[in-house]
């Protein structure tokens, strides 16, 4: 094999290797390419994800509204409780004062009779 034949054989070998690589690349790309059904499925999944995120956002907003309403009711109930407790304390003080007054009157009326 002389020099000219060696160069031609090498060029043919390299060209065949190039063609085999290109064919393998095309074949792999063809096999892994997304089909129309896959794209439709991906689009459907994206729409479902969007709907789920929207539903979650609505649920979070509703939860925050309910929490705010409950916080308001709790604050109002605590205020009412404080007012009731203050009234109860005043009533107890008044009852004690009345008991002391009655006991003094009874003691005075008993002391005055004897």
C-alpha positions as CSV (number, residue, x, y, z in Angstrom):
1,X,0.0,0.0,0.0
2,X,1.6,3.2,-1.1
3,X,1.1,6.7,0.3
4,X,-1.8,7.6,-2.0
5,X,-3.8,4.5,-1.1
6,X,-3.2,5.0,2.6
7,X,-4.6,8.6,2.4
8,X,-7.7,7.5,0.5
9,X,-8.3,4.6,2.9
10,X,-7.9,6.9,5.9
11,X,-10.2,9.5,4.3
12,X,-12.8,6.8,3.6
13,X,-12.5,5.4,7.1
14,X,-13.0,8.9,8.6
15,X,-15.9,9.6,6.4
16,X,-17.6,6.3,7.3
17,X,-17.0,7.1,11.0
18,X,-18.5,10.5,10.5
19,X,-21.6,9.0,8.8
20,X,-22.0,6.4,11.6
21,X,-21.7,9.1,14.3
22,X,-24.2,11.3,12.4
23,X,-26.6,8.4,12.0
24,X,-26.3,7.4,15.7
25,X,-27.0,11.0,16.7
26,X,-30.0,11.2,14.4
27,X,-31.3,7.9,15.7
28,X,-30.9,8.9,19.4
29,X,-32.6,12.3,18.7
30,X,-35.4,10.5,16.8
31,X,-36.0,8.1,19.7
32,X,-35.9,10.7,22.5
33,X,-37.8,13.4,20.6
34,X,-41.1,14.4,22.3
35,X,-44.1,13.3,20.4
36,X,-47.3,15.4,19.9
37,X,-49.0,13.3,22.6
38,X,-46.2,14.0,25.0
39,X,-46.4,17.7,24.4
40,X,-50.2,17.6,24.8
41,X,-49.7,15.7,28.1
42,X,-47.1,18.2,29.3
43,X,-49.5,21.1,28.4
44,X,-52.3,19.4,30.3
45,X,-50.1,18.8,33.3
46,X,-49.0,22.5,33.2
47,X,-52.7,23.6,33.1
48,X,-53.5,21.3,36.0
49,X,-50.5,22.7,38.0
50,X,-51.7,26.2,37.3
51,X,-55.2,25.3,38.4
52,X,-53.9,23.7,41.6
53,X,-51.7,26.7,42.4
54,X,-54.7,29.0,41.9
55,X,-56.9,26.8,44.1
56,X,-54.1,26.9,46.8
57,X,-53.9,30.7,46.6
58,X,-57.7,30.9,47.0
59,X,-57.6,28.6,50.0
60,X,-54.7,30.6,51.6
61,X,-56.7,33.8,51.0
62,X,-59.8,32.3,52.6
63,X,-57.8,31.0,55.5
64,X,-56.3,34.4,56.1
65,X,-59.8,36.0,56.0
66,X,-61.1,33.5,58.5
67,X,-58.1,33.9,60.7
68,X,-58.6,37.7,60.7
69,X,-62.3,37.3,61.5
70,X,-61.6,34.8,64.3
71,X,-58.9,37.2,65.7
72,X,-61.4,40.0,65.7
73,X,-64.0,37.8,67.5
74,X,-61.4,36.7,70.0
75,X,-60.3,40.3,70.7
76,X,-64.0,41.2,71.2
77,X,-64.6,38.2,73.5
78,X,-61.5,39.1,75.5
79,X,-62.7,42.7,75.9
80,X,-66.2,41.4,77.0
81,X,-64.5,39.0,79.4
82,X,-62.4,41.8,80.9
83,X,-65.5,44.0,81.3
84,X,-67.4,41.1,82.9
85,X,-64.5,40.4,85.3
86,X,-64.3,44.1,86.2
87,X,-68.1,44.1,86.9
88,X,-67.8,40.9,89.0
89,X,-64.9,42.4,91.0
90,X,-67.0,45.6,91.6
91,X,-70.0,43.4,92.6
92,X,-67.9,41.4,95.1
93,X,-66.5,44.6,96.6
94,X,-70.0,46.0,96.9
95,X,-71.3,42.7,98.5
96,X,-68.5,42.8,101.0
97,X,-69.2,46.4,101.8
98,X,-72.9,45.5,102.3
99,X,-72.1,42.5,104.5
100,X,-69.8,44.7,106.6
101,X,-72.6,47.3,106.8
102,X,-75.2,44.7,107.8
103,X,-72.9,43.1,110.3
104,X,-72.2,46.5,111.9
105,X,-76.0,47.3,112.0
106,X,-76.8,44.0,113.5
107,X,-74.0,44.3,116.0
108,X,-75.1,47.9,116.9
109,X,-78.7,46.8,117.2
110,X,-77.7,43.8,119.4
111,X,-75.4,46.0,121.4
112,X,-78.0,48.6,121.9
113,X,-80.6,46.2,123.2
114,X,-78.5,44.6,125.9
